[in-house]
Amino acid sequence: MPMQEAIAAAAQAVNVSDWPAIITGVVTGVVGLAGIAATYWQGKRATEAASENFRRSIGVQEERARLAEKRRIYATCQAAFTAMRIESITHRVAYQPPPDQEQRDAAELALNQVQRAMLNATSELLLIAPNGVRKIAADLADIYVSYITATVRGASLDEPTGPAALMQDQLYDAMRADLAEPGQPAEPELD
């Protein structure tokens, strides 16, 4: 009962002229609470958006790094195949009559070093490349191994090296397509 008496006394103490001030106070309080809630909600949304942007930024950076690494591996592999082509032809020249063991030994040494580099580069490529690029690279490596084997068995200089050059061009095209690079490989300028 004491509570009801206090409420009744308070209600009697308020006269008609006090109600606008009371209503204004209540409205101000409600607006203040709404402002606090809105600020909290906007802060939460801003934090979520910032987190999402950060995750996207990390994803973009990771994709750039992955693409740069793939580009490096592809360039290394192409350089190894080019060196292999040069040394395999030099090797074949060294095996032409008349026999010169010193020339053959030097050609063998150079070829072994380049072949090792080619096989290492191809192995690295096989880890990251799509099926089409992997197949062409493996086939190209096989062509060079066959060419070397034929050289040791006495093949002449007349045997064309064109199939390897054509396949290396196909490899360039497949690599560029995988990297989403526009255009074709540069053609050598002929004077």
Secondary structure, DSSP 8 states (H G I E B T S, - for coil): -HHHHHHHHHHHH--GGGHHHHHHHHHHHHHHHHHHHHHHHHHHHHHHHHHHHHHHHHHHHHHHHHHHHHHHHHHHHHHHHHHHHHHHHHHHHHTSSS--HHHHHHHHHHHHHHHHHHHHHHHHHHHHS-HHHHHHHHHHHHHHHHHHHHHHTT--TTS--HHHHHHHHHHHHHHHHHTT--S--------
